[in-house]
Structure formats: structure tokens, C-alpha cells
């Protein structure tokens, strides 16, 4: 999902946090965690395209759904180190055990970001894709990740009619 979509969702979410808690810092933390999770795309862009090819436009062009659908996906590795269900679990536990409002609103923003990505990218991934440990077990190799997702999707289609 593009950063603009995360911004569009994070603005009203953060406004809701501000209205509920009457805390501008809490709203800012929620907004930041809802958008800045995508900073891990910078890492992946550098790993795959190097400094010469570095630009968000190049990275998002590679990750467009049409590129994936048409087999034009050229990124060799997908680490996405901040996109993980495991991290969401850690943040939820931290929020619960610390009771810290900033940890809680950070967790809300993060989980909304992750949920949006799962919903938007579900066509090209399989349920385990958003587990960092699952991606790591496949060496973060995008071809392997995409092939497994495609095989899983095709296995649910059933026989042709």
C-alpha cells in the first residue's frame, strides 16, 4: 500500500485519538506509527536497487500490483523488517503490561498499518507472509515468497469450469 493511503487513514485515526485523549503528542505518535512503518521499504530498496537505483518511485513501481500480476517483479529480496505480526504481538504485550498511553497509541497506529497492508496485499501474498519469521525461513527471497503465495491461491481455485 502506498504511503499516501496510510496517511489518508492515519489522519482521521490520529484525530480520533486526539479527541478521545485530548493529547496532541499521543495523536502524533499514532500518526507516525501508522505511516513510518514503511521506512523498512528504504532498506529493501537499497538492498535490491543499490544507491544508484534508489528512489521511492523505483521501489513502488517494482511493487505495484500490476508488476506482480504480470511477472515484472524484479526485487530479489523482501525483508520488510517492520512489517510483522510478531512485532504487533510484542507491541500489544508492551502496551498491556506498561499501560503507557504512548505505547498504546503507537500500537494502534502500527496495527492499523499492518491490517491495511494485509487487506490490500492479500491477493499477492499468503496469510503467513506478514510473519517475519516465515519470510526469514525462505531467505527473504521474493520469488519463493511469491511462488508459494501463487501456489496457495491456485490450490483454492478448484477445477476449471
Buried (B, 14 or more C-beta within 10 A) or exposed (E): BEBEEBEEBBBEBBEEBBEEBEBEEBBBBBBBBBBBBBEBBEBBBEBBBEEEEEEEEBBBEBBEEEBBEEEEBEBEBBBBBBBBBEBBEEBBEBBEEEEEBBBBBBBBBBBBBBEBBBEBBBEBBBEBBBBBEBBEEBEBEBEBBBEBBBEBBEEEEEEEE
